[in-house]
Amino acid sequence: MNSRTNSAAAAPLWVLQDGSANAQTLLQRLQQLGYHVEVIQPAQLLTTEVTVVPLVVIVNETHEALLSEWWQQVSSYLRNSALLVSDSQALVQNHAHKFAYVASYHDLDDVLRLKIQLLTNQSCYRQQIVELKQALSWHKARVDREHQLVEHIFQNALSRNYLDYPHVNTYLTPVSKFNGDLCLIAPGPLGNLYMLMADFTGHGLAPATGALPLSQAFFAMSDRGVSVAEMVTEFNFRLNRLLPNDMFCAAILLELSANGERVTYWNGGMPAALVCDQAGTVLRRLDPQHMALGVLDDDDFDSRVTTFRAAPHSSIAMFTDGVIELLGHQQEFLGADALEKMLSQYPNTDRFNELVNELEHFRGETPLRDDLSLAILYCRPTGLGEVKPEPDVQSLPFKLTSELHPEQLRSIDPVSNLMAALSQLPLLRRHRTTIYLLLAEAFNNALEHGLLGLDSALKSQPEGFAEYYQQRADRLNALQHGRIMVTIELQASTKQLKITVADSGDGFIAPPSEPCVRVATEQSYGRGLELLRQMTTDLQWNQAQREVSFTYSM
């Protein structure tokens, strides 16, 4: 056998042939060229979607009817993955459009080898495309599931948002499923009202990293009647530690007194809010006087606020830059002057829908480029009165321990099952979303890095997320040994919930004091660890015992 024959090196080759003498001769010729020939029947192709094995169809002119019969049975396979070889040039020409390639008995060996190689390459590419489609489909399903989870968390986290307050009108339109803007309203304990308009850099899921702890802090501090200055100091402290360097949050926070006359505000990086009288005339502008949240360290942050007396029947219009940068159907931006003119034309609450219609008419069918958030607060007595604190719910102290082995880790969702039990307790019900988030972070860290030994750095690579979760699924299915121990302890007297998660694996857990935790928040992974540090106390890592514990105060 010569060097050309060796190059084929027993390559696999399927053959569908008519049984003629010519076909037998060609089979021998293909074997001499170094192919491993396997004669098959059409039925074998019915269960084969894609293959990297090329198919050669050998038909004499006298068996053209047999070729038509095969075509009816497996036409899609023949069209995409077969080489037709015949002794009749007319037959080849008549059926050339039905096959990937055609050849004659009389073609040289090099021609046959070339066409078989082209067919093999084409089949390989098709197989790769199918595999990529399957991977993309799996990845999309995974992303959709994660989006559903985040959406569920946000719906619960914002369930207390007082957007139906009668003296506020809002127009909130996100670019994508998740809004990079926040408009939060909450009553204070003395009949006062807090209102926050925030705009995170970016769109979609990314701003959720900071929006969740910010909203949690806002509602918790509103319940306690904390001052605006203390609020923004705490907001900046959390976001500065949590967000990467290229992400921040422009925000305006204001407090309206119970009688609707006194307004205290802090504006960091937001467009100037407009205070208008009953006729729509601008009385003053609440200009930004500070840097956005999450930019400055504690020592450099300025929490000074401004207080003024609101005129009777006045209103305050707050909006994000997405409104003034709204692109119209004539490809022009709205601008601050045009928005101010619109606000002056529709100054009353009963004409807010006309204002929204005017904005929609300006935009037309032009796709949004940024989230739109517009809110108008009418300075009236809040009518909230003194908010009564919730009755002191008495709960028995308890300690719950669950030991999970591979069979449970593969077949159930441990976090959801634990939360279903905890949510039955009145004291914990209001904190379900936060407890779920904290428990899920600790559990996933123990499973993915402790037992499965996954490396989050993989997510920073192209297509890293798909590879990471594919490895997670494969390793979890193959897991035979190991356990995760979850302990939840309620200290009823202090209203503190202590959570401990331990695993028996060998994975690495970074102590919170190491700088790699801070660096991780600037990557596409690792922000969950920083979230635990932000929202809990007594966070401790025990590398020797493979254990993390923290306390959540309710």
Steps between C-alpha positions, in 0.01 A plus 500: 500500500646837401524823704173635360316193619655533843360852529147355511612276790192280537261796506138389564264511203135400466379360168145465366522292180278325246681163509629524142838380378608862457412565861713208619790621291473849648482356853831325444647816356395702808654238728823519302495876557512428873136551604327277753186427296172403668204411278175620661126504432275812474326408825826560689495862389151570632627517858813701414464878508859608450818300451860571419512174298459577128251300293569379144195400290584268208227458234516369143285647227277189506417554869383860480162395644679371808662840541156666493381257766797587724435867445143468630627324814804709599501808279621741767802286579591450135469870425735603781743215554538279192717461189323347195717281275358349177606353168255732321582865441132566427394350834761710680376818332132421566556441872789735575272748679396232748848426636779686669748381234494278186770297320544247218640147515772624272625785718860471614579378850615847605165646392305243701721550803461879478121487480476254790725729707284803414193300605669402826594862575149618423350238732743595778401866472133406509558289811679791667210731418251257654712474813528878522123536465451248778748687720331833427160350572626367833663831582183694414293273724750555781499878454119506488490304824745738667301798376184348647679455831625859507158629393338304783748645751439853376124467505519396863760762586289779347166372627499780759556771241226759546457587131124524540536793741221736392720812479760350263481432125764282335600409146752214509606326178809273499707421191524131593337260743692641794490872566825684561294774666338487842205700624435418866237650730449417866318660797693602808393440861386861552274535198789621284572360156831391348557486125809375315568527128818313400674421172767229490752487219414228252177326407342165562622257762828673590345782710322236711825452691456837667126554470409221741708610802412864428126432507531284810690774683251765384195322639673398822622853572166654403332285763734646762452859386870546424610839368578556132865565581534172690321316223729615218806435717391141549408464131841624390678277752327190365532580133861615524598164646277298269521651150796472261691816412317556172155489658322759718154624586374852439218575746275762649344434840245725661281504808163676512367594843159380615345844442636509143690825558861405575724326248848370574702362209841374388588483129802306381549505125134508396342760269364796692152426634246774428278660765197649325200695623138419420523683165809309389753778560838375618564639849839340561733229375640234730841493337748216551750608763678172568672209330295192418471221756771237505778724365661652810637337811340574836754771589437692179123457479288812554161431659391860544135557412286798404167585658238741366135583555275388217239747372136396540382268217848477352650185352844346453587327172790253516635318195802308377718608209320243284205741482686812387712287263192333351545461123198608298357362177674781311836394648529798736544494878229631729727717715446668837326808357238297312429286806461809716254641247297177508491505879374857497219404259375214720561614859213320673471138603185447294694590183796269556374254237507780244863564589582131448317499167702802392826318579384187317396706198842666495675160503271333248633158398863583582654228719601606849872555561474545877255431782234767544400606852287802577323562830305803624443544872222743595580686821188440704447382856594135474192374683710217632477599865731334744572153370443241768784255539429140425396299805787326670480147368606243755681196369655203668874461453593206283793329335454320169770275351486331161768263371491466122664220301552462123160340439322798660725755332416355158126448542368797701553871553619513864480879535138518381402214729662663802337835419159335467534389862644827632234712329233349723639697795348852529825656619688377192229551239582865429866413456448206267666660197815608681537171689454310174771706330750457786434128541523441125837678479648294783353172374610550138851588615518176701362290214679651201838578652508266798359171370527547123830689494389752236709809429301824459783650296366291211210746472736777389589310183301517174203265531619445857155500658375220274812293569477567874142380532560207268782389728274555800233271358751233395682496833179499700370201304828318560520589871504187716633616836488811713246697698382852580379584850263797539421630850248779560459633852250766613590702808150624580595745775732700272312426174814371337530211258832316490574292192787254472586305185776238498618259233730199489674595178848622419407816310647838586313768695659844521495660847321836493814683604693400190519760221384247241145544623505869414657433161234241424228763512659655193470173311197320361492290817565519875249772593300260714778492760500877522121494529529281810742748651262788428180349638614288795709523814750262662597354163761234574688250285650183644717344232597205718137401561386610153238722663352848454270665754330837526222677689205686350318750721127550449 
